[in-house]
Amino acid sequence: MRIEDKTFEKSYEDTLGMLELKSQNKSFDITDIQGELNTLYIYEGHDWVGRGELKNSDIRGEILAYQVFIKNYLKTQN
């Protein structure tokens, strides 16, 4: 497995775990998480100086974890 793939998987798993822990807090608000995802989208697009494939893999893992978490959370709330 390539290092970029390992980085992506670790970032995804770590971020998803962090989001699941956050959701157990009584003051949890999904709109905060949606705002964090929007910030990640902006951060991902600010790669004009070239941050490298490892960091890009890390960011993509985080974004996917946020997307999956939000989708699953909203599905359980309806």
PDB file of N, CA, C and O in Angstrom:
ATOM      1  N   MET A   1       0.847  -1.179   0.000  1.00  0.00           N
ATOM      2  CA  MET A   1       0.000   0.000   0.000  1.00  0.00           C
ATOM      3  C   MET A   1       0.892   1.242   0.000  1.00  0.00           C
ATOM      4  O   MET A   1       1.903   1.298   0.701  1.00  0.00           O
ATOM      5  N   ARG A   2       0.505   2.220  -0.787  1.00  0.00           N
ATOM      6  CA  ARG A   2       1.281   3.459  -0.871  1.00  0.00           C
ATOM      7  C   ARG A   2       1.127   4.288   0.412  1.00  0.00           C
ATOM      8  O   ARG A   2       0.115   4.197   1.109  1.00  0.00           O
ATOM      9  N   ILE A   3       2.122   5.073   0.698  1.00  0.00           N
ATOM     10  CA  ILE A   3       2.098   5.919   1.902  1.00  0.00           C
ATOM     11  C   ILE A   3       0.931   6.912   1.845  1.00  0.00           C
ATOM     12  O   ILE A   3       0.341   7.233   2.876  1.00  0.00           O
ATOM     13  N   GLU A   4       0.601   7.389   0.663  1.00  0.00           N
ATOM     14  CA  GLU A   4      -0.524   8.313   0.524  1.00  0.00           C
ATOM     15  C   GLU A   4      -1.844   7.631   0.919  1.00  0.00           C
ATOM     16  O   GLU A   4      -2.709   8.243   1.546  1.00  0.00           O
ATOM     17  N   ASP A   5      -1.980   6.354   0.540  1.00  0.00           N
ATOM     18  CA  ASP A   5      -3.190   5.603   0.891  1.00  0.00           C
ATOM     19  C   ASP A   5      -3.265   5.357   2.395  1.00  0.00           C
ATOM     20  O   ASP A   5      -4.340   5.447   2.989  1.00  0.00           O
ATOM     21  N   LYS A   6      -2.132   5.047   3.005  1.00  0.00           N
ATOM     22  CA  LYS A   6      -2.093   4.837   4.457  1.00  0.00           C
ATOM     23  C   LYS A   6      -2.441   6.130   5.186  1.00  0.00           C
ATOM     24  O   LYS A   6      -3.172   6.124   6.176  1.00  0.00           O
ATOM     25  N   THR A   7      -1.907   7.233   4.681  1.00  0.00           N
ATOM     26  CA  THR A   7      -2.187   8.538   5.283  1.00  0.00           C
ATOM     27  C   THR A   7      -3.671   8.864   5.189  1.00  0.00           C
ATOM     28  O   THR A   7      -4.271   9.341   6.152  1.00  0.00           O
ATOM     29  N   PHE A   8      -4.262   8.606   4.024  1.00  0.00           N
ATOM     30  CA  PHE A   8      -5.690   8.842   3.824  1.00  0.00           C
ATOM     31  C   PHE A   8      -6.512   8.020   4.811  1.00  0.00           C
ATOM     32  O   PHE A   8      -7.396   8.554   5.480  1.00  0.00           O
ATOM     33  N   GLU A   9      -6.227   6.734   4.902  1.00  0.00           N
ATOM     34  CA  GLU A   9      -6.991   5.847   5.789  1.00  0.00           C
ATOM     35  C   GLU A   9      -6.870   6.259   7.245  1.00  0.00           C
ATOM     36  O   GLU A   9      -7.864   6.274   7.970  1.00  0.00           O
ATOM     37  N   LYS A  10      -5.651   6.596   7.683  1.00  0.00           N
ATOM     38  CA  LYS A  10      -5.454   7.008   9.077  1.00  0.00           C
ATOM     39  C   LYS A  10      -6.210   8.296   9.361  1.00  0.00           C
ATOM     40  O   LYS A  10      -6.863   8.426  10.397  1.00  0.00           O
ATOM     41  N   SER A  11      -6.121   9.239   8.449  1.00  0.00           N
ATOM     42  CA  SER A  11      -6.823  10.510   8.620  1.00  0.00           C
ATOM     43  C   SER A  11      -8.330  10.282   8.688  1.00  0.00           C
ATOM     44  O   SER A  11      -9.013  10.858   9.534  1.00  0.00           O
ATOM     45  N   TYR A  12      -8.842   9.445   7.801  1.00  0.00           N
ATOM     46  CA  TYR A  12     -10.274   9.129   7.779  1.00  0.00           C
ATOM     47  C   TYR A  12     -10.707   8.503   9.103  1.00  0.00           C
ATOM     48  O   TYR A  12     -11.673   8.954   9.720  1.00  0.00           O
ATOM     49  N   GLU A  13     -10.003   7.481   9.531  1.00  0.00           N
ATOM     50  CA  GLU A  13     -10.375   6.770  10.762  1.00  0.00           C
ATOM     51  C   GLU A  13     -10.269   7.666  11.991  1.00  0.00           C
ATOM     52  O   GLU A  13     -11.162   7.670  12.838  1.00  0.00           O
ATOM     53  N   ASP A  14      -9.183   8.423  12.089  1.00  0.00           N
ATOM     54  CA  ASP A  14      -8.997   9.322  13.236  1.00  0.00           C
ATOM     55  C   ASP A  14     -10.075  10.401  13.279  1.00  0.00           C
ATOM     56  O   ASP A  14     -10.625  10.700  14.339  1.00  0.00           O
ATOM     57  N   THR A  15     -10.367  10.979  12.123  1.00  0.00           N
ATOM     58  CA  THR A  15     -11.362  12.051  12.069  1.00  0.00           C
ATOM     59  C   THR A  15     -12.754  11.522  12.371  1.00  0.00           C
ATOM     60  O   THR A  15     -13.510  12.155  13.109  1.00  0.00           O
ATOM     61  N   LEU A  16     -13.101  10.379  11.816  1.00  0.00           N
ATOM     62  CA  LEU A  16     -14.413   9.797  12.084  1.00  0.00           C
ATOM     63  C   LEU A  16     -14.569   9.478  13.575  1.00  0.00           C
ATOM     64  O   LEU A  16     -15.627   9.716  14.157  1.00  0.00           O
ATOM     65  N   GLY A  17     -13.526   8.945  14.178  1.00  0.00           N
ATOM     66  CA  GLY A  17     -13.566   8.672  15.615  1.00  0.00           C
ATOM     67  C   GLY A  17     -13.747   9.934  16.434  1.00  0.00           C
ATOM     68  O   GLY A  17     -14.508   9.949  17.401  1.00  0.00           O
ATOM     69  N   MET A  18     -13.044  11.003  16.047  1.00  0.00           N
ATOM     70  CA  MET A  18     -13.167  12.282  16.744  1.00  0.00           C
ATOM     71  C   MET A  18     -14.579  12.837  16.616  1.00  0.00           C
ATOM     72  O   MET A  18     -15.132  13.360  17.583  1.00  0.00           O
ATOM     73  N   LEU A  19     -15.164  12.725  15.426  1.00  0.00           N
ATOM     74  CA  LEU A  19     -16.524  13.221  15.220  1.00  0.00           C
ATOM     75  C   LEU A  19     -17.537  12.422  16.029  1.00  0.00           C
ATOM     76  O   LEU A  19     -18.483  12.991  16.574  1.00  0.00           O
ATOM     77  N   GLU A  20     -17.351  11.134  16.110  1.00  0.00           N
ATOM     78  CA  GLU A  20     -18.253  10.298  16.906  1.00  0.00           C
ATOM     79  C   GLU A  20     -18.172  10.662  18.385  1.00  0.00           C
ATOM     80  O   GLU A  20     -19.188  10.688  19.079  1.00  0.00           O
ATOM     81  N   LEU A  21     -16.959  10.944  18.864  1.00  0.00           N
ATOM     82  CA  LEU A  21     -16.813  11.389  20.255  1.00  0.00           C
ATOM     83  C   LEU A  21     -17.493  12.739  20.475  1.00  0.00           C
ATOM     84  O   LEU A  21     -18.189  12.934  21.471  1.00  0.00           O
ATOM     85  N   LYS A  22     -17.288  13.663  19.546  1.00  0.00           N
ATOM     86  CA  LYS A  22     -17.925  14.982  19.661  1.00  0.00           C
ATOM     87  C   LYS A  22     -19.442  14.857  19.723  1.00  0.00           C
ATOM     88  O   LYS A  22     -20.101  15.597  20.454  1.00  0.00           O
ATOM     89  N   SER A  23     -19.993  13.926  18.960  1.00  0.00           N
ATOM     90  CA  SER A  23     -21.451  13.809  18.887  1.00  0.00           C
ATOM     91  C   SER A  23     -22.056  13.313  20.195  1.00  0.00           C
ATOM     92  O   SER A  23     -23.267  13.419  20.390  1.00  0.00           O
ATOM     93  N   GLN A  24     -21.248  12.780  21.083  1.00  0.00           N
ATOM     94  CA  GLN A  24     -21.740  12.305  22.375  1.00  0.00           C
ATOM     95  C   GLN A  24     -21.852  13.423  23.405  1.00  0.00           C
ATOM     96  O   GLN A  24     -22.449  13.247  24.467  1.00  0.00           O
ATOM     97  N   ASN A  25     -21.273  14.569  23.079  1.00  0.00           N
ATOM     98  CA  ASN A  25     -21.343  15.721  23.970  1.00  0.00           C
ATOM     99  C   ASN A  25     -22.756  16.290  23.948  1.00  0.00           C
ATOM    100  O   ASN A  25     -23.377  16.367  22.887  1.00  0.00           O
ATOM    101  N   LYS A  26     -23.268  16.687  25.106  1.00  0.00           N
ATOM    102  CA  LYS A  26     -24.629  17.189  25.158  1.00  0.00           C
ATOM    103  C   LYS A  26     -24.831  18.485  24.401  1.00  0.00           C
ATOM    104  O   LYS A  26     -25.953  18.792  23.999  1.00  0.00           O
ATOM    105  N   SER A  27     -23.787  19.243  24.198  1.00  0.00           N
ATOM    106  CA  SER A  27     -23.914  20.505  23.459  1.00  0.00           C
ATOM    107  C   SER A  27     -23.630  20.332  21.958  1.00  0.00           C
ATOM    108  O   SER A  27     -23.451  21.317  21.242  1.00  0.00           O
ATOM    109  N   PHE A  28     -23.591  19.094  21.493  1.00  0.00           N
ATOM    110  CA  PHE A  28     -23.307  18.811  20.084  1.00  0.00           C
ATOM    111  C   PHE A  28     -24.351  19.440  19.181  1.00  0.00           C
ATOM    112  O   PHE A  28     -25.550  19.377  19.452  1.00  0.00           O
ATOM    113  N   ASP A  29     -23.874  20.051  18.100  1.00  0.00           N
ATOM    114  CA  ASP A  29     -24.751  20.662  17.108  1.00  0.00           C
ATOM    115  C   ASP A  29     -24.202  20.315  15.724  1.00  0.00           C
ATOM    116  O   ASP A  29     -23.067  20.668  15.404  1.00  0.00           O
ATOM    117  N   ILE A  30     -24.987  19.637  14.914  1.00  0.00           N
ATOM    118  CA  ILE A  30     -24.532  19.192  13.597  1.00  0.00           C
ATOM    119  C   ILE A  30     -24.165  20.372  12.699  1.00  0.00           C
ATOM    120  O   ILE A  30     -23.340  20.223  11.797  1.00  0.00           O
ATOM    121  N   THR A  31     -24.761  21.534  12.928  1.00  0.00           N
ATOM    122  CA  THR A  31     -24.412  22.686  12.098  1.00  0.00           C
ATOM    123  C   THR A  31     -22.970  23.116  12.313  1.00  0.00           C
ATOM    124  O   THR A  31     -22.343  23.656  11.401  1.00  0.00           O
ATOM    125  N   ASP A  32     -22.434  22.884  13.510  1.00  0.00           N
ATOM    126  CA  ASP A  32     -21.017  23.166  13.749  1.00  0.00           C
ATOM    127  C   ASP A  32     -20.144  22.259  12.884  1.00  0.00           C
ATOM    128  O   ASP A  32     -19.154  22.705  12.303  1.00  0.00           O
ATOM    129  N   ILE A  33     -20.519  20.992  12.805  1.00  0.00           N
ATOM    130  CA  ILE A  33     -19.761  20.020  12.018  1.00  0.00           C
ATOM    131  C   ILE A  33     -19.854  20.364  10.536  1.00  0.00           C
ATOM    132  O   ILE A  33     -18.866  20.254   9.810  1.00  0.00           O
ATOM    133  N   GLN A  34     -21.030  20.776  10.087  1.00  0.00           N
ATOM    134  CA  GLN A  34     -21.199  21.177   8.690  1.00  0.00           C
ATOM    135  C   GLN A  34     -20.343  22.405   8.373  1.00  0.00           C
ATOM    136  O   GLN A  34     -19.798  22.521   7.276  1.00  0.00           O
ATOM    137  N   GLY A  35     -20.231  23.307   9.326  1.00  0.00           N
ATOM    138  CA  GLY A  35     -19.366  24.481   9.154  1.00  0.00           C
ATOM    139  C   GLY A  35     -17.900  24.092   9.079  1.00  0.00           C
ATOM    140  O   GLY A  35     -17.143  24.656   8.289  1.00  0.00           O
ATOM    141  N   GLU A  36     -17.496  23.126   9.902  1.00  0.00           N
ATOM    142  CA  GLU A  36     -16.121  22.646   9.850  1.00  0.00           C
ATOM    143  C   GLU A  36     -15.821  22.004   8.500  1.00  0.00           C
ATOM    144  O   GLU A  36     -14.728  22.176   7.960  1.00  0.00           O
ATOM    145  N   LEU A  37     -16.782  21.267   7.952  1.00  0.00           N
ATOM    146  CA  LEU A  37     -16.598  20.663   6.637  1.00  0.00           C
ATOM    147  C   LEU A  37     -16.443  21.746   5.569  1.00  0.00           C
ATOM    148  O   LEU A  37     -15.591  21.627   4.689  1.00  0.00           O
ATOM    149  N   ASN A  38     -17.245  22.783   5.637  1.00  0.00           N
ATOM    150  CA  ASN A  38     -17.107  23.880   4.674  1.00  0.00           C
ATOM    151  C   ASN A  38     -15.724  24.513   4.763  1.00  0.00           C
ATOM    152  O   ASN A  38     -15.137  24.871   3.742  1.00  0.00           O
ATOM    153  N   THR A  39     -15.209  24.653   5.963  1.00  0.00           N
ATOM    154  CA  THR A  39     -13.856  25.192   6.147  1.00  0.00           C
ATOM    155  C   THR A  39     -12.816  24.262   5.527  1.00  0.00           C
ATOM    156  O   THR A  39     -11.849  24.725   4.924  1.00  0.00           O
ATOM    157  N   LEU A  40     -13.012  22.962   5.674  1.00  0.00           N
ATOM    158  CA  LEU A  40     -12.092  22.005   5.053  1.00  0.00           C
ATOM    159  C   LEU A  40     -12.124  22.107   3.527  1.00  0.00           C
ATOM    160  O   LEU A  40     -11.082  22.002   2.880  1.00  0.00           O
ATOM    161  N   TYR A  41     -13.303  22.310   2.951  1.00  0.00           N
ATOM    162  CA  TYR A  41     -13.407  22.493   1.496  1.00  0.00           C
ATOM    163  C   TYR A  41     -12.582  23.709   1.054  1.00  0.00           C
ATOM    164  O   TYR A  41     -11.866  23.653   0.054  1.00  0.00           O
ATOM    165  N   ILE A  42     -12.691  24.785   1.797  1.00  0.00           N
ATOM    166  CA  ILE A  42     -11.935  25.998   1.473  1.00  0.00           C
ATOM    167  C   ILE A  42     -10.442  25.728   1.602  1.00  0.00           C
ATOM    168  O   ILE A  42      -9.661  26.097   0.725  1.00  0.00           O
ATOM    169  N   TYR A  43     -10.049  25.085   2.695  1.00  0.00           N
ATOM    170  CA  TYR A  43      -8.640  24.761   2.929  1.00  0.00           C
ATOM    171  C   TYR A  43      -8.089  23.880   1.809  1.00  0.00           C
ATOM    172  O   TYR A  43      -6.965  24.079   1.349  1.00  0.00           O
ATOM    173  N   GLU A  44      -8.882  22.917   1.381  1.00  0.00           N
ATOM    174  CA  GLU A  44      -8.452  22.025   0.300  1.00  0.00           C
ATOM    175  C   GLU A  44      -8.179  22.825  -0.975  1.00  0.00           C
ATOM    176  O   GLU A  44      -7.236  22.529  -1.709  1.00  0.00           O
ATOM    177  N   GLY A  45      -8.991  23.818  -1.228  1.00  0.00           N
ATOM    178  CA  GLY A  45      -8.843  24.625  -2.437  1.00  0.00           C
ATOM    179  C   GLY A  45      -7.712  25.625  -2.392  1.00  0.00           C
ATOM    180  O   GLY A  45      -7.380  26.217  -3.419  1.00  0.00           O
ATOM    181  N   HIS A  46      -7.116  25.831  -1.248  1.00  0.00           N
ATOM    182  CA  HIS A  46      -6.037  26.811  -1.106  1.00  0.00           C
ATOM    183  C   HIS A  46      -4.657  26.190  -1.294  1.00  0.00           C
ATOM    184  O   HIS A  46      -3.720  26.518  -0.565  1.00  0.00           O
ATOM    185  N   ASP A  47      -4.535  25.319  -2.242  1.00  0.00           N
ATOM    186  CA  ASP A  47      -3.261  24.628  -2.465  1.00  0.00           C
ATOM    187  C   ASP A  47      -2.462  25.272  -3.600  1.00  0.00           C
ATOM    188  O   ASP A  47      -1.870  24.564  -4.415  1.00  0.00           O
ATOM    189  N   TRP A  48      -2.439  26.566  -3.659  1.00  0.00           N
ATOM    190  CA  TRP A  48      -1.760  27.228  -4.764  1.00  0.00           C
ATOM    191  C   TRP A  48      -0.244  27.161  -4.655  1.00  0.00           C
ATOM    192  O   TRP A  48       0.440  27.384  -5.653  1.00  0.00           O
ATOM    193  N   VAL A  49       0.302  26.867  -3.495  1.00  0.00           N
ATOM    194  CA  VAL A  49       1.764  26.748  -3.374  1.00  0.00           C
ATOM    195  C   VAL A  49       2.211  25.287  -3.411  1.00  0.00           C
ATOM    196  O   VAL A  49       3.411  25.011  -3.394  1.00  0.00           O
ATOM    197  N   GLY A  50       1.281  24.369  -3.461  1.00  0.00           N
ATOM    198  CA  GLY A  50       1.622  22.948  -3.557  1.00  0.00           C
ATOM    199  C   GLY A  50       2.055  22.363  -2.228  1.00  0.00           C
ATOM    200  O   GLY A  50       3.235  22.418  -1.885  1.00  0.00           O
ATOM    201  N   ARG A  51       1.131  21.809  -1.483  1.00  0.00           N
ATOM    202  CA  ARG A  51       1.461  21.292  -0.161  1.00  0.00           C
ATOM    203  C   ARG A  51       1.935  19.851  -0.207  1.00  0.00           C
ATOM    204  O   ARG A  51       2.452  19.356   0.794  1.00  0.00           O
ATOM    205  N   GLY A  52       1.785  19.174  -1.304  1.00  0.00           N
ATOM    206  CA  GLY A  52       2.286  17.813  -1.424  1.00  0.00           C
ATOM    207  C   GLY A  52       1.195  16.765  -1.302  1.00  0.00           C
ATOM    208  O   GLY A  52       0.125  17.013  -0.747  1.00  0.00           O
ATOM    209  N   GLU A  53       1.491  15.596  -1.831  1.00  0.00           N
ATOM    210  CA  GLU A  53       0.509  14.518  -1.876  1.00  0.00           C
ATOM    211  C   GLU A  53       0.135  13.969  -0.497  1.00  0.00           C
ATOM    212  O   GLU A  53      -1.016  13.590  -0.280  1.00  0.00           O
ATOM    213  N   LEU A  54       1.091  13.920   0.437  1.00  0.00           N
ATOM    214  CA  LEU A  54       0.760  13.403   1.772  1.00  0.00           C
ATOM    215  C   LEU A  54      -0.268  14.281   2.466  1.00  0.00           C
ATOM    216  O   LEU A  54      -1.253  13.782   3.009  1.00  0.00           O
ATOM    217  N   LYS A  55      -0.041  15.576   2.448  1.00  0.00           N
ATOM    218  CA  LYS A  55      -0.986  16.487   3.105  1.00  0.00           C
ATOM    219  C   LYS A  55      -2.321  16.476   2.383  1.00  0.00           C
ATOM    220  O   LYS A  55      -3.371  16.513   3.024  1.00  0.00           O
ATOM    221  N   ASN A  56      -2.294  16.425   1.053  1.00  0.00           N
ATOM    222  CA  ASN A  56      -3.553  16.347   0.307  1.00  0.00           C
ATOM    223  C   ASN A  56      -4.316  15.075   0.649  1.00  0.00           C
ATOM    224  O   ASN A  56      -5.542  15.106   0.755  1.00  0.00           O
ATOM    225  N   SER A  57      -3.619  13.963   0.822  1.00  0.00           N
ATOM    226  CA  SER A  57      -4.262  12.706   1.217  1.00  0.00           C
ATOM    227  C   SER A  57      -4.884  12.837   2.600  1.00  0.00           C
ATOM    228  O   SER A  57      -5.984  12.341   2.845  1.00  0.00           O
ATOM    229  N   ASP A  58      -4.175  13.504   3.496  1.00  0.00           N
ATOM    230  CA  ASP A  58      -4.670  13.745   4.848  1.00  0.00           C
ATOM    231  C   ASP A  58      -5.967  14.559   4.806  1.00  0.00           C
ATOM    232  O   ASP A  58      -6.946  14.207   5.464  1.00  0.00           O
ATOM    233  N   ILE A  59      -5.968  15.628   4.042  1.00  0.00           N
ATOM    234  CA  ILE A  59      -7.142  16.493   3.942  1.00  0.00           C
ATOM    235  C   ILE A  59      -8.316  15.740   3.306  1.00  0.00           C
ATOM    236  O   ILE A  59      -9.450  15.860   3.770  1.00  0.00           O
ATOM    237  N   ARG A  60      -8.053  14.973   2.255  1.00  0.00           N
ATOM    238  CA  ARG A  60      -9.123  14.211   1.610  1.00  0.00           C
ATOM    239  C   ARG A  60      -9.727  13.186   2.576  1.00  0.00           C
ATOM    240  O   ARG A  60     -10.936  12.956   2.559  1.00  0.00           O
ATOM    241  N   GLY A  61      -8.896  12.574   3.410  1.00  0.00           N
ATOM    242  CA  GLY A  61      -9.401  11.641   4.421  1.00  0.00           C
ATOM    243  C   GLY A  61     -10.312  12.324   5.420  1.00  0.00           C
ATOM    244  O   GLY A  61     -11.354  11.786   5.794  1.00  0.00           O
ATOM    245  N   GLU A  62      -9.913  13.520   5.855  1.00  0.00           N
ATOM    246  CA  GLU A  62     -10.740  14.289   6.783  1.00  0.00           C
ATOM    247  C   GLU A  62     -12.079  14.647   6.148  1.00  0.00           C
ATOM    248  O   GLU A  62     -13.130  14.488   6.769  1.00  0.00           O
ATOM    249  N   ILE A  63     -12.038  15.125   4.920  1.00  0.00           N
ATOM    250  CA  ILE A  63     -13.262  15.537   4.236  1.00  0.00           C
ATOM    251  C   ILE A  63     -14.216  14.356   4.090  1.00  0.00           C
ATOM    252  O   ILE A  63     -15.411  14.489   4.357  1.00  0.00           O
ATOM    253  N   LEU A  64     -13.704  13.211   3.670  1.00  0.00           N
ATOM    254  CA  LEU A  64     -14.573  12.047   3.514  1.00  0.00           C
ATOM    255  C   LEU A  64     -15.187  11.641   4.855  1.00  0.00           C
ATOM    256  O   LEU A  64     -16.364  11.286   4.913  1.00  0.00           O
ATOM    257  N   ALA A  65     -14.409  11.692   5.917  1.00  0.00           N
ATOM    258  CA  ALA A  65     -14.933  11.338   7.238  1.00  0.00           C
ATOM    259  C   ALA A  65     -16.069  12.286   7.634  1.00  0.00           C
ATOM    260  O   ALA A  65     -17.097  11.845   8.147  1.00  0.00           O
ATOM    261  N   TYR A  66     -15.885  13.573   7.397  1.00  0.00           N
ATOM    262  CA  TYR A  66     -16.943  14.537   7.702  1.00  0.00           C
ATOM    263  C   TYR A  66     -18.186  14.248   6.868  1.00  0.00           C
ATOM    264  O   TYR A  66     -19.299  14.259   7.393  1.00  0.00           O
ATOM    265  N   GLN A  67     -18.008  13.992   5.578  1.00  0.00           N
ATOM    266  CA  GLN A  67     -19.145  13.722   4.709  1.00  0.00           C
ATOM    267  C   GLN A  67     -19.913  12.485   5.173  1.00  0.00           C
ATOM    268  O   GLN A  67     -21.140  12.510   5.257  1.00  0.00           O
ATOM    269  N   VAL A  68     -19.198  11.416   5.470  1.00  0.00           N
ATOM    270  CA  VAL A  68     -19.825  10.176   5.910  1.00  0.00           C
ATOM    271  C   VAL A  68     -20.529  10.383   7.246  1.00  0.00           C
ATOM    272  O   VAL A  68     -21.665   9.946   7.429  1.00  0.00           O
ATOM    273  N   PHE A  69     -19.855  11.050   8.178  1.00  0.00           N
ATOM    274  CA  PHE A  69     -20.448  11.283   9.487  1.00  0.00           C
ATOM    275  C   PHE A  69     -21.746  12.075   9.370  1.00  0.00           C
ATOM    276  O   PHE A  69     -22.765  11.695   9.946  1.00  0.00           O
ATOM    277  N   ILE A  70     -21.704  13.173   8.626  1.00  0.00           N
ATOM    278  CA  ILE A  70     -22.888  14.028   8.482  1.00  0.00           C
ATOM    279  C   ILE A  70     -24.031  13.246   7.838  1.00  0.00           C
ATOM    280  O   ILE A  70     -25.170  13.322   8.299  1.00  0.00           O
ATOM    281  N   LYS A  71     -23.742  12.510   6.797  1.00  0.00           N
ATOM    282  CA  LYS A  71     -24.779  11.726   6.127  1.00  0.00           C
ATOM    283  C   LYS A  71     -25.406  10.707   7.095  1.00  0.00           C
ATOM    284  O   LYS A  71     -26.629  10.590   7.173  1.00  0.00           O
ATOM    285  N   ASN A  72     -24.573   9.990   7.813  1.00  0.00           N
ATOM    286  CA  ASN A  72     -25.086   8.989   8.755  1.00  0.00           C
ATOM    287  C   ASN A  72     -25.835   9.635   9.910  1.00  0.00           C
ATOM    288  O   ASN A  72     -26.871   9.123  10.333  1.00  0.00           O
ATOM    289  N   TYR A  73     -25.339  10.731  10.419  1.00  0.00           N
ATOM    290  CA  TYR A  73     -25.997  11.414  11.533  1.00  0.00           C
ATOM    291  C   TYR A  73     -27.378  11.906  11.120  1.00  0.00           C
ATOM    292  O   TYR A  73     -28.356  11.708  11.841  1.00  0.00           O
ATOM    293  N   LEU A  74     -27.454  12.545   9.964  1.00  0.00           N
ATOM    294  CA  LEU A  74     -28.736  13.072   9.516  1.00  0.00           C
ATOM    295  C   LEU A  74     -29.726  11.953   9.208  1.00  0.00           C
ATOM    296  O   LEU A  74     -30.931  12.121   9.391  1.00  0.00           O
ATOM    297  N   LYS A  75     -29.225  10.823   8.745  1.00  0.00           N
ATOM    298  CA  LYS A  75     -30.093   9.677   8.460  1.00  0.00           C
ATOM    299  C   LYS A  75     -30.719   9.148   9.755  1.00  0.00           C
ATOM    300  O   LYS A  75     -31.877   8.732   9.755  1.00  0.00           O
ATOM    301  N   THR A  76     -29.966   9.161  10.851  1.00  0.00           N
ATOM    302  CA  THR A  76     -30.490   8.646  12.116  1.00  0.00           C
ATOM    303  C   THR A  76     -31.431   9.651  12.803  1.00  0.00           C
ATOM    304  O   THR A  76     -32.206   9.273  13.681  1.00  0.00           O
ATOM    305  N   GLN A  77     -31.363  10.905  12.410  1.00  0.00           N
ATOM    306  CA  GLN A  77     -32.199  11.934  13.036  1.00  0.00           C
ATOM    307  C   GLN A  77     -33.566  12.065  12.378  1.00  0.00           C
ATOM    308  O   GLN A  77     -34.466  12.692  12.937  1.00  0.00           O
ATOM    309  N   ASN A  78     -33.725  11.482  11.206  1.00  0.00           N
ATOM    310  CA  ASN A  78     -35.008  11.567  10.481  1.00  0.00           C
ATOM    311  C   ASN A  78     -35.869  10.367  10.704  1.00  0.00           C
ATOM    312  O   ASN A  78     -36.973  10.290  10.165  1.00  0.00           O
TER     313      ASN A  78
END
